[in-house]
Amino acid sequence: MSFSFPVLVLMLVGGFLLLMMLGVPIAFSLSIAALFTCVMTGQFPAYAIFHRFIGNASSYTLLAIAFFILAAKLMNTGGVTRKIFRACSAWVGAIPGGLAHANVVASIVFSGMSGSAVADAGGLGQIEIDAMNDEGFDPEFSAAVTAASATIGPIIPPSIPMVVYGMMSEVDVGRLFIGGVTPGLLLALTTSILVFFMAKKRNYPVHKFSWKEVIASTKEAFLSLLTPVIIIGGIWTGIFSPTEAACVAATYAFILAVIVYHEIGWKEVKQALIDTARDSAGILCIICGAAAFSWLVTMLGMTQALSTALVSLTDNKYVMLLIINIAFLLIGMFMEALAAMTITLPFLIPLMSVYGIDPLHLGVVLVLNLMIGLCTPPVGTSLFICAKSANISIEKMYESIIPFLIPLLFVLFLITYVPELVTWLPSLMG
C-alpha cells in the first residue's frame, strides 16, 4: 500500500508524540513508532528496525558512557566530592559570594570526572546546597547556582553527550572534548560574575582567606584533583582515546575511593556497579531507539525534505545558526538531551556541508543548547533535582533560575558566532 508523504510524517512523528503523551518511555516510544510505521507501510521489513536498534549498541565508543558514569558513582560514593568542595571553598571562599563561587569552581573540577550535568547536580549538588544553606544563603539561590553550574559538566571534558554526537557525526570525540574546554571556562566565569554582584547586593557571607586552609585542603584533595588532569592530558597528548580515558577514570576513582581513602567497601562498589549498569542501559536504550527512528526518518525522505525547506528559508550561515539555536533551546525544554540529539542529527548533517558549518563547532553549540534545557522549565531535570535537594517548591526553583540563564545564553551566543572559541584548542592537537 502506498502512502503520501504527509501521511507518513503523521504516522511516524504523530505516533511517537502520542506514545509520549500516554507516558510511554521515550526509548520505547521511538522504537514502537518506527516499528508501527514499517509494518503499516510495508516499505521496509520490520526486522530492519531491530537490526538498527541492536546494531547501534555494538559501538566501542559508547563504552565510554558506562565507564564515565561508573567513575562519577565512585567519586560521589567515596566522599571525594567533599574533599573537592572543601578545597574550592578555601580557594575562592573569600570572594563576595563565598561558597557560591566554590560551587562553580567545584563544578569545573567535577566536570572533569563525570561528563554529566545530572551527576553533578545530584551528587556534588547536595553537598554544595547543604553547605550554602548552613552558612545563611537563601535556599532558592543555592539551588539556582547549583543547577546553573552543573551545566558546565558536559561541556568541559569528559562529556557523555559529546560521545554520542561524535559517534553519530563521525567527528573525533577527543577533539570535541578539547573544544569544550574554553566554552566551559567561559560559563564558569560569567556565572561567577553574576554571583559576585548578586552576593554583594544580598550581603551573603564570605570566608576569611587562609593560606593554611588552602594548603591543607588542597593537599587532602590533591589526588582527586588529578583526575581531570589525567583525563584531559591523556586525550590531548594522544596517550589514550576517549574510551580508554573513561576506563582510566573509573579505575582511578576505584583506587581513590577504596584503596587510598578507604571511604567505601565492596558493598558500596557493588551498588555503584549495579547503578551504573541500570543508568547505562537506560541511556543506551534511548540512543538505540532514537537511532532506529532516525534511520526510518532518513529512508522515508523526511530528512531531505526538511533540509530543503530550511535551506529555502535563508542562504545566510549565521541566520541558520540562529534558527538552530532557537530550535534546540525549545527542544531542550521538553525532551531528554541524548534523544533530542540522536533524532535531529540526521537533519543537521546535510546542513553542515551546505552552509559550511564546522561539525566540531556545531557539536559543542548543540551540547550547550541541550544542557541549558536541563535548567529551563517545564521539565528541566537539574531544576527538579536541585529543588528537592534544597527542599523548595519547583515554582520557586523556576523563579530563582531565571537570572542564571543570562550568562548561559550569553556564552551560547558567543561561541555560536565566534567559532574560534571552540576550535582553537583542538587545532593545536593537529
N, C-alpha and C positions, 0 to 999 in steps of 0.2 A: 504494500500500500504506500502510495506517495503522499507526503505531507508538504504543505507550503512552508516557507521559511518562518513566517510569524508563528505558525502552529508549533513548529519545532522549538522555537525560543520559549513559547509559553509552556510547552510540555516539560522541558528540561529545567529552565530557570524558575518557572512558576511552581513546578513540583518541589524543587529544592526549598523555595521560600515557604510553601505550605507546610512541609515537614518541619521546618524550623519553628514556625508559629505553633505547631502542635506539640513542641517540646522535644522532638527527636534530636539526639546529639548531632552536632554538626558533621562529624565524620560519616555517620550513617545516613544523614540527610543527603549529603553529596553523592554517596555511593548508590543509594536507593534511587535517587532521581535519575542518575546516569543509567542504571540498570533498567529502570522502567522505560526510559526513552528508547533504549536499544531494543527492548522486547516489543514495544508498540510500533516502532517504525520498521523494524526488520532490516534496516540498512546495514547494521553491524551485528555480528553474533554476540550474544550475552557474555560468552566466556572472555571476550576482549576486555570487558570491564574488570573481571577478576584477574586477568593477566596483567593489566596495567596496575591494579591495586597491589598485587604481590610483587611485581617487578620493581616498583619504586621503593620497596622496602629493602631490597638487596643492594644497598649502596654503602660503600666503605666510608664515604664522607659523613653519612648520617650517624655513624658510631660515635662521632664527636659529641653529639647531643647527649647521649646517655652518660658518657664519662664526665662531661661538664656538669650535668645535673648531680651526679654522684659526688663530685668534688664540692659542690655547694652544700649538699646534705651533710657531708662530713665536717665541713667548716662550721656550719650552723650548729650541728650537734656537739661538736667538740669544744665549744666555748671560745673558739678562735676569734669570733666576731667581737666578743667583749674586749679582748686584748687590742684588737684593731681600733675599736671606738675609743678606748682609753688613750691610745697614742694620738689619735686625731684630735681628741679634746685637749691634750697637752700642747699640741702644735698650734692650734688656731683658737683655742678657748678664750683668749684674751681679746679677741676682736669683738666689737659690738655685735651681739647675736650669739656669742659663745658657742654653746652646744649645737645651735642650728648650723653653724659653719662646719663644726665637726661632723655633723650629719652628712653634709655634702661631700666633704673630703673622704669620709669613710665609704661613701658610695663609689667614689673613684677607685679606691683600693679594692673594695669587694667586687666591683665590676670586672676586675682583672682575674677573678676566680670563677664566677658563676655563669656569666653570659646571659643572665635572666633578670628582668626587672621585677618579676613576681617573687623570685627567690630573694632579691634584695629587700623588697618591701615586707615580705613575710618573715624573713629570718632576722637580718640586721635591723629592720624597721622596728620590731618590737622593743629591742634594746634601746634604740635611739629615742623612741617616743616615751618610754618609761623614764629614761634619764632626764629628758627635757621637761616632762611634767613634774618630776620631783624637784626641779630647780625653779619652778614657777612660770614656765612657759604656758601659754594657753593651749589646751589640747587640740583645738582646731588648727592652730598654727603649726604645732608639732607634727600633726598628721599630714598637713599640706606640704611641708618641707620634705617629709619622708617620701611621699608619693612622687613629688617632682624630681627629687634627687635620684630616686630609683630608676628614672628614665635613662640615666647615664649607663646603667648596667649593660644593655645590649648594644651600646654604641662603642664604648671602649672595649677592646678585645679582652676575652673571647666573646662571641655573640652567637646565640642559637639561631636567631632569625637570619643572620648573615650566612650561616652554614647552609640553610635552606635556599636562600637566594643564590648563593654561589653554585650550588648543585644544579638548580633549575636553569640558570642563565649561563652556565659554563664560564663563570668568572672565578679566577683564583681566589679561594677563601682566605688565604694568607694575606693577599693584597687588600681584600675587603676589610679584614681585621685591622691592618695598619692604617687604612683610610679612615677608620672611625676614631682614631686617637685624637686628632685636632678638634673635630666636632664635639667629642665627649668633654674635652677640657674647656671648650667654649661654653658648653652647657653648665659646667660647674662654676665657671667664672661669672656668667650672667646671673645665675641663680644666687650666688653668694652676694653679688652687688645688691640684688633685691632684698635679700635677708638683712644686709647691713642697714639699709635705710628703714626697713620695717622695724628692726630691732631698736634703732635709735629713737624712732617715733614712739614705740611702745615701752621703751625703757626696760628691755629684757636684761636678765643678769649676764655677767661675764665672769670668766675665771681670771685669777691673778696668774700672770705668766711666771713659770718656774723652770729654770734650766734643769734642776734636779728631777722634776717630774717628767720633763721631756726626755731626758736621758734614760730614766728608769722605765718609762712606758715604752719607749722605742726599743730598748733592749729586750723587754718582755715580749714585744710583738714582732721582733726582727725577722724571725723565721717565717712568720705568717706573711709579713710584708714582702718577702722574697717571691711569693707565688706569682703575682703579675709580672715581675721582672723576668722570672724563668720562662713563663709562657710567651710573653711578647718578645723577649730577647731571643728565645729559641726559634720562633717563627721568622723574626726579622733576619737572623743570621742564616736561616735555612738548615739549622741543626735538625729540626723535625717539622713535619707537616702539621696543620691544624688538628687533624685527628690524633696524631701522635702526641701533640701538645695536650689534648684532653686527657689522654691516658696518663701522661706525666703529672698533670694537675691532680687527678684522682689519687694516684699513688702517693704524691707528696702530701696531700691532705690527710690520707690514711696514716702516713708516718707521723705527721704532726699531732693529730688528734689521739692516736692510740699509743704510739711508742714514745714520742718526745714529751707531750703534755700529760699523758695518762688521764685524759678527761672523759674518755668513753671506753666502754668494754665491748666484748664481742656481741653482746645482746643489742647494743645500740648500732653496731656496724651492720648486723643482720637486718635491723629495721631500716637502716639507711639504704641497703641494697634492695629491700622489698619496695620501699617508697620510690626509689629510682626506677625500678622495673615498671611500676604502675604509671608513673609520670611519663616515662619514655614511651611506653605503649600507647598512652593517650595521644601524645604528640605525633607518633608515627602513624596512628590511625587517621588523624586529621590530614597529615601530609599525603598519605596514600589515597585517601578518599578524594581529596582535592585534586590530586594528580590525575585520577581516573576521570573525574568530572571535566577537568581542563582538556584532557585528550579528546573527549567527545565534543566539547565546545569547538575545538580546532577542526576536527573531522567534519562537523556539520557546517563549517564555513562561517561560524559566528565570529571567530577571531578576525578573519579578514574583513568581514562586513563592518565590524565596529572600528577597526583600524582605519578603514577607508573613510568612514564617517568622521572620525576625529581629524584625519588629515585634511578633509574638506573644510573643516572649521577655520583652520589657520595654517599658514606655512611658516609662522614665526616660532622658532625653538623656545623662546622664553615665555611666550604665551602658552605654549603646550605644557611647559614645566609648571606654570601656574595652574592650569587645568588639572594636571596630575596631582599636584599638591592638594587642591581643594577636594578632589575626588577621594583621595586616600585619607584625608582628615575626616571626611564624612563616613567612609567605610570603617575606619578605626574606631569610631564611636559606637558601632553596632556589631562588629564582627571580630572574632579572635584573629590575632595578628598573622599567625602562620597560615591559617586557612585563607585569609584575605590575600596574602601574598601568592600562595600557590594557585589560586583561582585566577588572579588578574595578570600574572606574569605572561601567559601566552598572548594576551592582548598588547602588552607593553613591548615585548621583544621586537616585533616588527617596527614599532615606532622609533626605537633607538637608532636604527640604521637610517630611517627616513629623515630624522631631524638631526642626526649627528650627535646624539647624546651618548656620553661615555657610560657603558654599563656599570663600571665601578662607581662612578659618581652617583648614578641613579639608585644603585643598591643602598648606599648609605642614606640618601634622601628618603627612600621608601621606608627603611627601617625606623628612622627617626619619626617619620609621619605616623607609623603604626604604633610606636611606643608612646607618642603623645596621646593616642587613642586610649591608652591604659589610664590616663589621667583626666579623661573627659567624660561627662555624663552622656548617656544614661547608664552605660554598662562598663565603665572603666574598672578593670579588675583591681588595680592598685588602690583606687578610691575605696572600694569595699574592704579590702584588707586593712588599710590604714585606719579607716573609720572604726572597724572592730577593735584594732589594737589600742586606739585612743579612747574607746568607749564613748563615741559621739554618734549622733544620728547621721545618716547618709545625706540628709538635706544640709546639715552644717558643713559636711565634707565638700559638697558641691559648691557652697558659697566660699569656703576658705581656699579652694584650689584656684579660683579664677585669677588672682594676681600672679600666680606662679606659671600660668600658661603664657604670660607675656614673654619671659626670657626663652621659653621653649620654642615659641613661634618665631621669635626674632632670630634664633640660631638656625632654625629650619629655613627661613627666608635667606639668611646669609649664605649657608652652604649650597642652597639651590642656585643662586645667581653668582656665586664666586666658587666655582668647582675646584679651583686650585687648593682650597682649604681641605678638600678631601683627597685630591690626587697627588699632592706634592710629596708626602711621605712615602706612599707606595712607589713613586717614580724613583726614589733613592734606592729602592730594593733592586732596581734593574729589571 
